[in-house]
Amino acid sequence: MTSGPVQLAVAGAGLIGRRHIEQIVACPEAVLTAIVDPAPAARDLAQSLGVRWFLSLDDMTAQDRPEGVVIATPNQMHVANGLACLSALLPALIEKPLADDVAAAQTLVEAFERAGVPLLTGHHRRHNPMIQHAKAEIDNGRLGRIVAINGLFWLIKPNDYFDAAWRRETGAGPVLINLIHDIDLLRFLCGDIVAVQAAQSSRVRGYAVEDTAAIILHFASGALGTFSVSDTVQAPWSYEFTSGENPAYSRTQESCYQIGGTQGSLAIPQLDLWHHPDAASWWSPIARERLSYEMQDPLARQIANFCAVIRGTAAPIVSGREGLNTLRVIAAIKRAAASGASEQV
Ligand SMILES: NC(=O)c1ccc[n+]([C@@H]2O[C@H](COP(=O)([O-])OP(=O)(O)OC[C@H]3O[C@@H](n4cnc5c(N)ncnc54)[C@H](O)[C@@H]3O)[C@@H](O)[C@H]2O)c1
């Protein structure tokens, strides 16, 4: 049995890769062994941290053997990078989306499952204690039967965000880039989504990608959900602005999701539980109970989970297959927006 901190490498030291690197450096259960990224800035970072630097994962696996790899490269490279890890039997934590299409993500997940090598998806929000507390309350029946779910992703991205051409083209857009996190959380909290309806619009910016979408979600449980998405409205209602997870965004005290049950409703992220204590009736007073939880950085907890999975002491909080199943819902939403019909997931 291996002991000591788990040796991790990070492939892709860009925006999110650098945050993973910070978490690994700060994590007592992990040690950073290498950075894999051809960019000169990544070489400089590796040098400053005193770790090895490689141009590619194949270069790394030919010379070095960490115990796991965090893959934070562009979406289009996730499958090739994941398979490079698998060929060296290295567990991988791959950023979301697992791949840029469902078939490729499925190939990847099945290859890891066949080999018995752990694959995790970087839907880090599930690691937030607030979300885990919400799930525990839903699972223990505090809300009764879940009937209705509502979610908002409304914010405004600045014009220069779209200077990068790929962000204007099909394959980007807030449904694929942002809503995937929300859908993953709603699946975690309320179970599988089996069918969707959707409409989308690009009327404000006029790019190939949508700037706004409206979605109906049919859950396997029979619950119905609605989700409104726009990255071109000035508004405080998004997980990004309300959760306080990422200090780069200003924080508002609003909610972004409401989960409605026969015994009560939960506003997220405040964890305000609303119910009628005296009688289940609109004539009876409604009360609010604020559930408490301890704030912890979900990215840090995600790295700790990856380490525990590698050492065989925990199961993945978000497996590769869960990442695939979330991606299937997003693909169905895109199909539904194009066809105008209800689409099975
Ligand atoms: N979980 C989250 O909240 C979150 C946030 C942002 C991005 N992401 C995801 O993380 C991934 C990276 O996004 P980003 O915004 O950090 O991108 P980025 O462009 O800032 O960084 C990507 C890095 O990968 C490097 N790279 C390119 N090809 C490589 C290769 N073959 N091998 C190794 N490195 C290579 C680039 O040089 C760059 O440094 C994407 O899949 C994105 O969807 C997730």
The ligand as a MOL file (V3000), in Angstrom:
LIG
                    3D

  0  0  0     0  0            999 V3000
M  V30 BEGIN CTAB
M  V30 COUNTS 44 48 0 0 0
M  V30 BEGIN ATOM
M  V30 1 N -14.8200 23.7240 -13.3390 0
M  V30 2 C -14.8970 24.9820 -13.7140 0
M  V30 3 O -15.5430 25.8090 -13.0730 0
M  V30 4 C -14.1740 25.4230 -14.9320 0
M  V30 5 C -13.8390 26.7670 -15.0950 0
M  V30 6 C -13.1240 27.1360 -16.2310 0
M  V30 7 C -12.7850 26.1680 -17.1780 0
M  V30 8 N -13.1650 24.8770 -16.9960 0 CHG=1
M  V30 9 C -12.8020 23.8480 -17.9870 0
M  V30 10 O -11.3870 23.6430 -17.8810 0
M  V30 11 C -10.8150 23.4370 -19.1760 0
M  V30 12 C -9.7370 24.5040 -19.4190 0
M  V30 13 O -10.3550 25.7800 -19.4350 0
M  V30 14 P -9.5000 27.1040 -19.1580 0
M  V30 15 O -10.4780 28.2100 -19.1640 0
M  V30 16 O -8.5910 26.8990 -17.9920 0 CHG=-1
M  V30 17 O -8.6470 27.1610 -20.5090 0
M  V30 18 P -7.3110 27.9550 -20.7890 0
M  V30 19 O -7.3030 28.2150 -22.2560 0
M  V30 20 O -7.1540 29.0990 -19.8240 0
M  V30 21 O -6.1390 26.8970 -20.4200 0
M  V30 22 C -5.8900 25.7290 -21.1610 0
M  V30 23 C -4.4080 25.3730 -21.0190 0
M  V30 24 O -4.1770 24.1340 -21.6560 0
M  V30 25 C -2.9100 24.1940 -22.3150 0
M  V30 26 N -2.8710 23.1560 -23.3350 0
M  V30 27 C -3.3470 23.2110 -24.6060 0
M  V30 28 N -3.1080 22.0330 -25.2120 0
M  V30 29 C -2.4970 21.2230 -24.3120 0
M  V30 30 C -2.0390 19.8890 -24.3470 0
M  V30 31 N -2.1510 19.1200 -25.4460 0
M  V30 32 N -1.4490 19.3640 -23.2300 0
M  V30 33 C -1.3350 20.1140 -22.1230 0
M  V30 34 N -1.7440 21.3960 -22.0410 0
M  V30 35 C -2.3320 21.9380 -23.1260 0
M  V30 36 C -2.8660 25.6170 -22.8460 0
M  V30 37 O -1.5080 26.0110 -23.1300 0
M  V30 38 C -3.4800 26.3960 -21.6750 0
M  V30 39 O -2.4680 26.8130 -20.7530 0
M  V30 40 C -11.9870 23.4730 -20.1490 0
M  V30 41 O -12.4060 22.1570 -20.3640 0
M  V30 42 C -13.0640 24.2630 -19.4190 0
M  V30 43 O -14.3700 23.8940 -19.8030 0
M  V30 44 C -13.8280 24.4960 -15.8910 0
M  V30 END ATOM
M  V30 BEGIN BOND
M  V30 1 1 1 2
M  V30 2 2 2 3
M  V30 3 1 2 4
M  V30 4 1 4 5
M  V30 5 2 4 44
M  V30 6 2 5 6
M  V30 7 1 6 7
M  V30 8 2 7 8
M  V30 9 1 8 9
M  V30 10 1 8 44
M  V30 11 1 9 10
M  V30 12 1 9 42
M  V30 13 1 10 11
M  V30 14 1 11 12
M  V30 15 1 11 40
M  V30 16 1 12 13
M  V30 17 1 13 14
M  V30 18 2 14 15
M  V30 19 1 14 16
M  V30 20 1 14 17
M  V30 21 1 17 18
M  V30 22 2 18 19
M  V30 23 1 18 20
M  V30 24 1 18 21
M  V30 25 1 21 22
M  V30 26 1 22 23
M  V30 27 1 23 24
M  V30 28 1 23 38
M  V30 29 1 24 25
M  V30 30 1 25 26
M  V30 31 1 25 36
M  V30 32 1 26 27
M  V30 33 1 26 35
M  V30 34 2 27 28
M  V30 35 1 28 29
M  V30 36 1 29 30
M  V30 37 2 29 35
M  V30 38 1 30 31
M  V30 39 2 30 32
M  V30 40 1 32 33
M  V30 41 2 33 34
M  V30 42 1 34 35
M  V30 43 1 36 37
M  V30 44 1 36 38
M  V30 45 1 38 39
M  V30 46 1 40 41
M  V30 47 1 40 42
M  V30 48 1 42 43
M  V30 END BOND
M  V30 END CTAB
M  END
